[in-house]
Amino acid sequence: MKVCIAEKPSVAQEIARVIGATRRCEGYFEGNGYQVTWTFGHLCRLKSPEEYDDNWKRWSLSTLPMIPDCFGIRLIDGASIRKQFNTIKKLFSSADCIINCGDAGQEGELIQRWVMQLAKAKCPVKRLWISSLTEESIRNGLSQLKDQKHYDNLYQAGFSRASGDWLLGMNATRLYTLCYGGSGMVLSIGRVQTPTLALIVNRQKEIDTFKPEPYWQLTTLYRNAVFHAMDGNFTTKASGEQALAAIVGKPLVIDSVTQKRGSEAPPQLYDLTSLQVDCNKRFGYSAETTLSTIQSLYEKKLTTYPRVDTRYLSDDIYPKCQGILNDVLATYQQYRNNVCYPLARSKRVFDSTKVTDHHAIIPTGKTPHSLTEKEQEVYDLIARRFIAVFCGDCTFLSTTVTAHVGKVPFKTTGKEIKEWGWRIAYANIKDVDEKEADQEKATILPAFRKGESGSHTPKLTEKWTTAPKRYTEATLLQAMETAGKFVEDEELRAALKQNGIGRPSSRASIIETLFKRGYIIRDKKAIAPTATGMSLIDTIKSDLLKSCELTGMWEKKLRQIERGEYDAEKFINELKRQLIAIINEVKDDNSRKVVSASSCSKDGATGKRKTSRSGSGKSPSRKSTAKKTKTFPPK
């Protein structure tokens, strides 16, 4: 009997339908020589500190660093999880072959392998690697199964990430809680969440320290077009008034009219982050809401795999696109005539070198029905984007008009769309930025000619410089994705350019964690740090913990592990050395600073705090050294 194990019941049901396992049993499907079972995402996790050592149960500086001799896994608590695991274990015990049908990526590989390890599976394991849940994709995947050993590096990278996050999170959280936390308060530290919080705090500091300054803008209205003084803004009212006085009563003379044709290529397809950004801007959806919605669309076979970090399709998808597009246009018939045939094989869309595990998010071609409002809105964006990339460029005419009044030069610009091209696919939906859209509509200028002149209405307006804007979830996601710009080291910046802070699939949960910890709050669409969040970032002395550099180093090495170019155990040993340096630095800090509690969670990811400060609050042992330990996963 072949046993397939999927990551969710709905995925298992679809695989079972395709392979003919139609008999429903308790916790699995059976038929045609297959049994198809499932997990509920993670069934297992790394053990808690006290499960390695009784001394690690109490939070004490003397026990840090906590470095297990060998990381172990355990079942997540819960009656339904135990019941399903026992079903899986029983099926594995009599299986001739296991087919790992987990999500195709680091996390999916980790989830399923941990279950197999805990269930002590002995039979051969094959891997199903698919990007959508259509029948065609599943059948193709089943015909191209590979031995699990081909994905060992992927698992090593996933395990390195998980165990590294355990080492840093467990130790740093206890360290900062014991040294700086108020009564009963846990200060949660994480490799991704802390730099993300630092981005929000640093932006707030820029806002708080910003000092608005006045300036004066000279404009004049001529034939319903606003001309701006080309000499720039005036820093004093007196200089502005002097310029205004110099043009009052004098005619405006047109010096030149320049027109230039331009074009705008279609936007790229969606990856998860760009979809989350668009959904936040258009609908106000949180990143978590968008992720759960696109996951639901994937499970309904309407869209391809969602947790992706590329906006490209591999070249082998090109022959399938005509069929998918025809199916999508059955619902969006009004745009059929705007598609350019034959479909262009643009490098902005098709580039296998920029696709690793999965391609960009696209529709599968299945007809949508019975969707929730959120599902309909998210699907609509994905479908329109897929149509748009196969439409022509948007072409426009840019006009620049220069003029003078006396000796003061003026200029105005405008843009007139000539051919809507791909923009027609967005013609009847709300613009992301309605203000920007209104401005664009207002930029069509009258027909000016060189040498014409006439009266005009000048105006001097007082304005003030404005502070940077707080992050929204959309702009925070973009900052996390482009975090390399905050890093000086060129090599790390390149690593972050590929990956950013966190994985696309984890960014939503990181932001939600910061909300739950009480480190940030929502202020309408904006995100603001709380007093606790501000105080925590100010307290962290180690730039490595709160900068993007640590994540940059990790992502670079995890990618190398995945490609077999870096040793996983070396990665963990390097982290241990960094961790010991951080611990010693904090232990040597005698400031006795206490992080203020605005709305901080009482329970961190590590559980309720049980502390032992050895009386004075100082560590009884200032220095610590690492044991030479084995920390890598069981095979």
C-alpha positions in Angstrom: 0.0 0.0 0.0 1.2 3.5 -0.9 0.5 6.1 1.8 0.3 9.8 0.6 0.5 12.4 3.4 -0.7 15.9 2.6 -0.4 19.1 4.6 -4.2 19.8 5.0 -7.4 17.7 4.8 -8.7 19.6 1.8 -5.4 18.9 -0.2 -5.6 15.3 0.8 -9.2 15.1 -0.4 -8.2 16.4 -3.8 -5.2 14.1 -4.2 -7.4 11.2 -3.2 -10.0 12.1 -5.8 -7.5 12.2 -8.5 -5.8 8.9 -7.7 -9.1 7.0 -7.0 -8.8 6.7 -3.2 -12.6 7.3 -2.8 -13.4 5.4 0.4 -13.5 7.7 3.4 -12.0 6.3 6.6 -11.2 7.8 10.0 -8.4 10.2 9.3 -7.6 9.1 5.7 -9.0 8.1 2.3 -8.4 4.6 0.8 -8.7 3.0 -2.6 -6.9 1.9 -5.8 -3.8 0.8 -3.8 -3.4 4.1 -2.0 -4.1 5.5 1.4 -4.2 9.3 1.6 -3.8 11.0 5.0 -3.0 14.5 6.2 -1.5 16.8 8.9 -3.0 20.1 10.0 0.1 22.1 9.0 2.5 21.6 11.8 1.9 18.5 14.0 5.3 18.6 15.5 7.6 21.3 17.0 11.0 21.5 18.6 11.0 20.6 22.3 10.8 23.3 24.9 13.9 24.1 27.0 12.7 22.1 30.1 12.3 19.0 28.0 16.0 18.9 27.5 17.1 19.9 31.0 15.2 20.3 34.2 17.4 23.2 35.1 16.1 25.1 32.1 12.5 25.1 33.5 13.2 28.2 35.6 14.3 31.4 33.9 17.8 32.1 35.3 20.8 34.0 33.8 23.0 31.2 35.1 21.5 28.7 32.7 22.2 30.8 29.6 23.1 29.9 26.9 20.7 27.0 26.5 22.2 24.8 23.8 20.8 21.3 23.5 23.2 18.4 22.8 20.8 17.4 20.0 17.6 19.0 19.0 14.5 16.9 19.5 11.0 17.1 18.3 7.7 16.4 20.0 4.0 16.3 19.1 2.1 19.6 19.5 -0.4 19.3 22.4 -4.1 18.7 21.4 -6.4 15.7 21.4 -7.2 16.1 17.6 -3.5 16.3 16.8 -2.7 13.2 18.9 -5.6 11.3 17.2 -4.5 12.2 13.7 -0.8 11.4 14.4 -1.7 7.9 15.7 -3.7 7.3 12.5 -0.6 8.4 10.4 1.7 6.3 12.5 -0.5 3.2 12.0 -0.6 3.8 8.2 3.1 4.3 8.0 3.8 1.1 9.9 2.3 -1.1 7.2 3.1 1.1 4.2 5.3 -0.2 1.3 6.0 3.4 0.2 5.3 6.9 1.5 4.6 9.8 -0.8 5.4 13.2 0.8 2.7 15.5 -0.6 3.5 18.5 1.6 3.7 22.0 0.3 6.7 22.3 -2.0 9.2 24.4 0.0 11.4 24.5 3.1 8.5 24.6 5.5 6.5 21.9 3.8 9.5 19.6 3.7 10.2 20.2 7.4 6.5 19.6 8.5 6.3 16.2 6.8 9.8 14.9 7.7 9.2 15.7 11.3 6.0 13.6 11.3 7.8 10.8 9.6 10.7 10.9 12.1 8.3 10.9 15.1 6.3 8.1 13.6 9.5 6.2 12.9 8.7 5.5 9.3 11.0 2.8 7.8 9.8 2.4 4.2 11.0 4.3 1.1 9.8 7.9 0.7 9.0 9.6 -2.6 8.3 13.4 -3.1 5.4 14.9 -4.9 6.3 18.4 -6.1 3.5 20.5 -7.6 2.5 24.2 -7.8 -1.3 23.8 -8.1 -4.0 21.4 -7.2 -5.5 20.9 -10.6 -6.0 17.3 -11.7 -3.4 17.8 -14.5 -0.8 19.1 -12.1 -1.4 16.3 -9.6 -1.2 13.6 -12.3 1.9 15.1 -13.8 3.5 15.3 -10.3 2.7 11.7 -9.5 4.3 10.6 -12.8 7.5 12.4 -11.9 8.0 11.4 -8.2 11.6 11.7 -7.0 13.3 9.9 -4.1 13.2 12.0 -0.9 17.0 12.1 -0.7 16.9 14.6 -3.6 15.4 17.1 -1.1 17.7 16.5 1.8 19.4 19.9 1.4 16.0 21.5 1.4 15.2 19.8 4.7 18.6 20.7 6.2 18.0 24.4 5.3 14.5 24.2 6.9 15.9 22.5 10.0 18.7 25.1 10.3 16.2 27.9 10.2 14.0 26.3 12.8 16.8 25.3 15.2 18.5 28.7 14.7 15.3 30.5 15.5 14.9 28.3 18.6 18.5 29.1 19.8 18.2 32.8 19.3 14.6 33.3 20.3 14.6 31.1 23.5 17.9 32.5 24.8 17.5 36.2 23.8 13.9 36.3 25.1 15.0 35.0 28.5 18.1 37.1 28.5 16.3 40.4 27.9 13.3 39.5 30.1 15.6 38.7 33.1 17.8 41.7 32.6 15.3 44.4 31.6 11.7 43.1 31.9 9.2 44.6 34.4 7.4 42.4 36.9 5.9 39.3 35.2 6.5 40.7 31.7 8.1 38.7 28.9 10.3 40.6 26.3 10.1 38.6 23.2 13.1 38.7 20.9 13.3 37.1 17.4 15.5 37.1 14.4 12.8 38.6 12.2 10.4 40.2 14.5 13.0 42.4 16.3 14.4 44.0 13.1 10.8 44.5 11.9 9.9 46.2 15.1 13.1 48.3 14.8 11.9 49.5 11.3 8.7 50.8 12.9 10.4 52.3 15.9 13.0 54.1 13.8 10.3 55.5 11.5 8.4 56.8 14.6 11.6 58.5 15.9 12.1 60.2 12.5 8.5 61.5 12.9 9.0 62.6 16.5 12.2 64.5 15.8 11.0 66.0 12.6 10.7 69.8 12.7 8.4 71.2 10.0 9.7 74.2 8.2 7.7 76.7 6.1 8.3 77.4 2.4 6.4 79.5 -0.2 5.4 78.3 -3.6 4.7 80.6 -6.5 2.2 79.5 -9.1 0.0 81.1 -11.7 -3.1 80.0 -13.4 -3.3 80.5 -17.2 -6.0 79.0 -19.4 -7.0 76.6 -16.5 -3.5 75.2 -16.3 -1.3 75.7 -13.2 2.2 76.9 -14.0 4.9 76.5 -11.3 7.9 78.9 -10.9 11.0 77.0 -12.1 13.3 78.7 -9.6 11.9 76.4 -6.9 10.3 77.2 -3.6 11.1 80.2 -1.6 12.5 79.7 1.9 11.3 83.2 3.2 8.0 84.9 2.7 9.8 88.1 1.8 11.6 86.6 -1.2 8.4 85.0 -2.3 6.5 88.2 -2.1 9.3 90.0 -4.0 9.0 87.5 -6.9 5.2 87.8 -6.8 5.3 91.6 -7.0 7.7 91.2 -10.0 5.1 89.4 -12.1 1.8 91.1 -11.1 0.2 92.9 -14.0 2.6 91.4 -16.6 1.5 88.9 -19.3 2.5 85.3 -19.3 4.3 84.3 -22.5 4.6 80.7 -23.8 8.3 79.9 -24.6 8.1 76.3 -25.8 5.7 73.3 -26.1 7.4 69.9 -26.1 5.5 66.7 -26.7 7.0 63.2 -26.2 5.4 59.8 -26.7 5.9 57.3 -23.8 4.8 53.9 -22.9 4.2 51.9 -19.7 4.7 48.1 -19.7 2.2 45.9 -17.9 2.9 45.3 -14.2 4.5 42.0 -13.2 2.6 39.0 -11.9 2.0 38.7 -8.2 4.2 37.0 -5.6 2.8 36.8 -2.1 4.2 40.0 -0.8 3.1 42.2 -3.8 -0.4 40.6 -3.5 -0.6 41.4 0.2 0.6 45.0 -0.5 -2.1 45.5 -3.2 -4.9 44.0 -1.0 -3.9 46.2 1.9 -3.9 49.3 -0.3 -7.1 48.5 -2.1 -9.2 46.7 0.5 -7.5 47.4 3.8 -6.8 43.7 4.3 -4.1 42.7 6.8 -1.3 40.6 5.5 -2.6 37.6 7.5 -6.1 38.0 6.0 -4.7 38.1 2.4 -2.6 35.0 3.1 -5.5 33.0 4.5 -7.7 34.1 1.6 -5.2 33.2 -1.2 -4.6 29.9 0.6 -8.3 29.2 0.4 -8.3 30.0 -3.3 -5.4 27.6 -3.8 -7.2 24.8 -2.0 -10.2 25.5 -4.1 -7.9 24.9 -7.2 -8.6 28.4 -8.5 -5.0 29.8 -8.1 -1.5 28.3 -8.0 0.7 27.9 -4.9 0.6 31.1 -2.9 3.7 31.2 -0.6 6.1 32.3 -3.4 8.8 35.0 -3.6 9.0 35.3 -7.4 7.0 37.3 -9.9 8.0 35.2 -12.9 6.8 32.1 -14.7 9.2 29.4 -15.8 9.5 29.0 -19.6 7.8 25.6 -19.6 4.6 27.3 -18.4 4.3 29.4 -21.6 2.6 26.7 -23.8 -0.1 26.3 -21.1 -0.9 30.1 -20.8 -3.1 30.3 -23.9 -5.5 27.7 -22.5 -5.5 29.2 -19.0 -6.1 32.7 -20.4 -9.0 31.4 -22.6 -10.6 29.9 -19.5 -10.1 33.2 -17.5 -11.5 35.3 -20.3 -14.7 33.3 -20.2 -15.4 35.2 -17.0 -13.8 38.4 -18.2 -15.0 38.5 -21.8 -15.0 42.4 -21.9 -11.1 42.3 -22.1 -10.8 39.6 -24.8 -10.1 42.0 -27.6 -7.4 43.8 -25.6 -5.1 40.7 -25.4 -2.3 40.7 -27.9 -2.1 37.5 -29.9 0.1 35.5 -30.2 0.9 35.8 -26.5 4.2 37.6 -26.0 7.0 35.6 -24.4 8.3 38.6 -22.5 11.2 38.3 -20.1 9.2 40.4 -17.6 6.8 37.3 -17.4 8.8 34.2 -18.4 12.3 33.7 -16.9 13.2 30.2 -15.6 16.4 31.6 -14.0 14.3 33.6 -11.6 12.1 30.7 -10.5 13.2 28.2 -7.9 10.5 26.1 -6.1 7.4 27.8 -7.5 6.4 30.3 -10.1 4.3 33.5 -9.6 0.7 33.3 -8.5 -1.7 32.9 -11.4 -5.2 31.5 -12.0 -5.5 27.9 -12.8 -8.3 28.5 -15.3 -11.0 26.8 -13.2 -14.3 28.8 -13.1 -14.8 30.5 -9.8 -18.1 29.9 -7.9 -19.4 30.2 -4.4 -16.7 32.6 -3.3 -16.8 34.8 -0.2 -16.5 38.5 -0.8 -12.8 38.5 0.2 -12.1 35.5 -2.0 -13.8 37.2 -5.0 -11.8 40.4 -4.5 -8.4 38.6 -4.2 -9.2 36.3 -7.1 -10.3 39.3 -9.2 -6.9 41.0 -8.7 -5.0 37.8 -9.7 -7.1 37.3 -12.8 -6.9 40.9 -13.9 -3.1 40.9 -13.4 -2.8 37.7 -15.5 -4.9 39.2 -18.3 -2.9 42.5 -18.1 0.5 40.9 -18.7 -0.7 39.7 -22.1 -2.1 43.1 -23.1 -0.2 45.8 -24.9 1.7 48.7 -23.3 -0.2 51.7 -22.1 0.9 54.6 -24.4 0.7 58.3 -23.6 1.7 61.7 -24.7 3.8 63.8 -22.2 3.6 67.5 -22.7 6.0 70.1 -21.2 5.2 73.8 -21.5 7.6 76.5 -20.5 6.7 80.2 -20.1 7.9 83.4 -18.5 6.3 86.3 -16.8 8.8 89.2 -16.7 12.1 87.5 -15.7 10.5 84.7 -13.8 10.4 81.3 -15.7 7.4 78.9 -15.3 6.6 75.4 -16.3 3.7 73.0 -16.4 3.5 69.4 -17.5 0.7 67.1 -18.5 0.0 63.5 -19.7 -2.7 62.3 -22.1 -3.3 58.5 -22.5 -3.5 57.6 -26.1 -3.9 53.8 -25.9 -5.0 52.3 -22.6 -3.4 48.9 -23.3 -3.1 46.8 -20.2 -4.7 49.5 -18.1 -8.1 48.6 -19.6 -8.1 45.6 -17.3 -8.2 48.0 -14.3 -10.6 50.5 -15.9 -13.6 49.6 -13.8 -12.1 48.9 -10.4 -11.1 51.3 -7.6 -7.7 52.8 -8.0 -5.1 52.0 -5.3 -4.5 55.7 -4.9 -7.6 57.7 -5.8 -5.9 61.0 -5.2 -3.1 60.0 -7.7 -5.8 58.9 -10.2 -7.6 62.2 -9.9 -4.4 64.1 -10.5 -3.7 61.9 -13.6 -7.1 62.7 -15.1 -6.4 66.5 -14.5 -3.1 66.5 -16.3 -4.5 66.9 -19.9 -3.4 70.4 -21.0 -5.0 72.8 -23.4 -3.4 73.2 -26.8 -0.7 75.9 -26.2 1.4 77.4 -29.0 4.8 79.0 -28.8 4.7 82.8 -28.5 1.1 83.1 -27.3 0.6 85.3 -24.3 -2.2 86.5 -22.0 -3.3 87.5 -18.6 -3.0 85.1 -15.7 -3.7 84.8 -12.0 -0.6 84.5 -9.8 -0.6 83.1 -6.3 1.9 82.8 -3.4 1.1 79.8 -1.2 2.6 79.1 2.2 3.3 75.4 2.7 5.2 73.3 5.3 7.5 70.4 5.0 6.0 67.2 6.2 7.3 64.4 8.4 7.8 60.9 7.0 4.6 58.8 7.1 4.1 55.9 9.5 4.2 52.5 8.0 1.0 50.8 6.9 0.9 47.0 6.5 1.5 47.6 2.8 4.5 49.8 3.1 5.9 47.7 6.0 5.7 44.5 3.8 7.5 46.4 1.1 10.2 47.5 3.6 10.6 43.9 4.8 10.9 42.7 1.2 13.5 45.4 0.3 15.3 45.4 3.6 18.7 45.3 1.8 18.6 49.1 1.4 19.1 49.4 5.2 22.3 47.3 5.1 25.7 48.7 4.2 27.5 45.5 3.5 27.3 44.9 -0.2 27.2 41.0 0.0 24.5 41.0 2.7 22.6 43.6 0.8 22.6 41.3 -2.2 21.3 38.4 -0.1 18.5 40.5 1.3 17.6 41.7 -2.2 16.8 38.1 -3.0 15.0 37.3 0.3 14.3 40.4 2.4 13.4 40.1 6.1 11.6 36.8 6.7 10.0 34.5 4.1 7.0 35.7 2.2 4.9 33.1 3.9 6.0 34.2 7.4 5.8 38.0 7.1 2.1 38.2 7.9 2.5 36.2 11.1 5.5 38.3 12.2 3.5 41.4 11.9 0.6 39.8 13.8 3.0 38.6 16.5 4.1 42.2 17.1 0.5 43.2 17.5 -0.1 40.4 19.9 3.0 41.2 22.0 1.7 44.7 22.4 4.8 46.2 20.6 2.7 47.9 17.9 -0.8 49.1 17.5 -3.0 50.1 14.5 -4.0 53.7 14.1 -6.5 53.4 11.3 -4.4 52.1 8.4 -1.1 53.2 10.0 1.1 51.1 12.3 2.6 52.8 15.4 4.9 51.4 18.1 3.8 51.3 21.7 5.9 52.6 24.6 6.9 49.0 25.2 8.1 48.5 21.6 10.0 51.8 21.6 11.6 51.0 25.0 12.6 47.4 23.9 14.4 48.6 20.8 16.2 51.3 22.8 17.3 48.7 25.3 18.8 46.3 22.8 22.5 47.1 22.6 23.4 44.6 20.0 22.9 46.1 16.5 23.0 42.6 15.1 19.8 41.7 16.9 17.8 44.7 15.7 19.3 45.3 12.3 18.6 43.5 9.0 22.2 42.2 8.8 21.6 39.1 10.9 18.7 38.0 8.7 20.8 38.8 5.6 23.6 36.5 6.9 21.1 33.8 7.6 19.2 34.0 4.3 22.5 33.9 2.3 23.7 30.8 4.2 20.3 29.0 4.2 20.1 29.4 0.4 23.6 28.0 0.2 22.6 25.0 2.4 19.6 24.4 0.2 21.9 24.3 -2.9 24.4 22.1 -1.0 27.1 24.8 -1.0 27.3 25.3 2.8 27.4 23.0 5.8 24.4 23.1 8.0 26.2 22.2 11.2 28.7 25.0 10.6 25.8 27.4 10.3 24.6 26.4 13.8 28.0 26.6 15.4 28.5 30.1 14.0 25.2 31.1 15.5 26.2 29.7 18.9 29.3 31.9 19.0 27.2 35.0 18.1 24.7 34.0 20.8 27.4 33.7 23.5 28.8 37.2 22.5 25.3 38.7 22.8 24.6 37.1 26.2 28.0 38.2 27.6 27.4 41.8 26.4 24.0 42.0 28.1 25.2 40.3 31.3 28.0 43.0 31.5 25.4 45.8 31.3 24.9 47.4 34.8 22.4 50.0 33.7 19.5 48.2 35.4 17.1 49.7 32.8 13.5 48.4 32.9 11.4 48.3 29.7 8.1 50.1 30.2 5.0 48.1 29.9 2.3 49.7 27.8 0.3 46.6 26.7 2.9 43.9 26.6 1.8 40.3 26.6 2.4 38.4 29.9 3.1 35.2 28.0 5.8 35.0 25.4 6.4 32.3 22.9 8.6 30.6 25.5 5.8 30.3 28.1 5.1 31.9 31.4 8.1 33.5 33.0 9.6 31.8 36.0 12.6 33.8 37.0 15.7 33.5 39.2 17.8 36.6 39.3 20.2 35.3 42.0 19.1 38.1 44.3 20.7 41.3 43.1 19.5 41.0 39.5 23.1 40.5 38.3 24.2 37.2 36.8 26.2 35.1 39.2 28.4 34.1 36.3 29.5 36.8 33.9 31.0 34.7 31.2 29.9 31.5 29.6 31.4 29.1 27.1 29.8 26.8 24.6 30.0 23.1 24.8 31.0 21.3 21.7 27.6 19.8 20.9 25.8 18.0 18.1 22.7 19.9 17.1 21.7 18.4 13.9 18.5 16.5 13.0 18.0 12.8 13.3 18.0 11.0 10.0 
